[in-house]
Amino acid sequence: MKTIGLIGGMSWESSAEYYRIVNQEMKERLGGHRNAQSVMVTVSFEEIRALQHEARWDELGERMKSAALQVQAAGADFVVLCTNTMHRVAPAVEAALDIPLVHIVDPTAHALHEAGVTRVGLLGTAFTMEQDFYRGRMQERHGIEVVVPAAAERALVHHIIYDELCHGIVRDESRDAYRRIIEGLRAEGVEGVILGCTEITLLISQDDVPIPVFDTTALHAQAAVTKALL
């Protein structure tokens, strides 16, 4: 079994989900008392959040590179960045490593292809929805069209992530707001929706919406287990 290197803390609530899923998945696949071999570096999300909102992406790239090198030095065989937004700096992280990075878009795209989805809605932070690092990879590498909500709805999705979910606050009113936004995307012809922020899984599940939901947290963590067992 290979050792999974996890970079967490963005937020710790979603990183805890990663840790739970990789160990639960390993036990389900192998049985007994088996769990995943892993190392984790947790960063300060307060510092990361501030740099994100100041668009200081070069500094953020250095922070992620440092964390990745820590897990590499601790014996990780590959790296999992436990966040969608910080894949904005994935190329810088990959360039610094001697081990692979499992990119969060790729297992999500694989699941979309398996489901026959070619036009998908995307919910995430404003950075993920509005910048090209996520949508571009999904379109250019995997041929999947990505649709995002209108500007006011993107702002609401972003607000709920940072001001509620990242603090572990889960409100019925926010779930209803996400449902309305997803329904609007469905009216635009999307065949499914990507929960493209690792915190959204705390709020929305498949039971909440009538179209297929693609949970990046679960898909990314499951891909890490698969790679650990290759």
Phi, psi and omega in degrees: 000131177281159179265126180275130175258114184256131172251111188238188178100009187233060003263177180291334179299315180285329177295325176297325176295317176303311183298318178297313186293316183295324180282320177296317180296319180296318179296320180295324182281324187252340179079184178062219180256022184288142172223173183285138169281124184207158168229147181226137168248128180251126180263167177277111183291333177301317179290318180296314181301316180297316180294323177301311185286347173262005179056038180264066188290330177297318178294321178297322176300319178295320178298316181291322176299316180299316179296319180296320178293330176295314181290328175297315180294333180279359174108010178294144176268341175199167187242139174237116178272108191279058182190146173280310188303319185284359168290353170305329182250017181305319180301321179293322179294313181300321182294334183273346189260155169260359180238161184287156167252130176272106186284133187295332180293324190293312176293332176294315178298320179300317179294322177297316178298318180298328180273356180075023182268125179244349177226116191227146173276152181230124170248139179183194173294164177302324180298316182289320182286326190260333179271170191265351189297328181269304181298322180297315180295319181297320181283309190285320182272332189237354175070027182250127179281134182245131179243134179245160179293171175294166189304313182296323179288323175300319180296321179292316177302314180299313180302314182296322179297306188282323187265348179236294189297322179293345175257008180076017180268122181238112185247139177300324180297323179288324176298317179297321179297316178296320178300317180297320180293318178296321178297323176296320177295321179298323178294339177273002174098012177288150183259354179189177180223134176270125169277085192269027168221135189293346176277338187297333178299340176288341188249319188239135173230177180300329181293343186272342187223156186271358178245160182301137179253135179242104186273106185296328179300307181294316182296319180292315180295319178295322176297325178296320178295316178302314181294324180295336184260356179292000000 
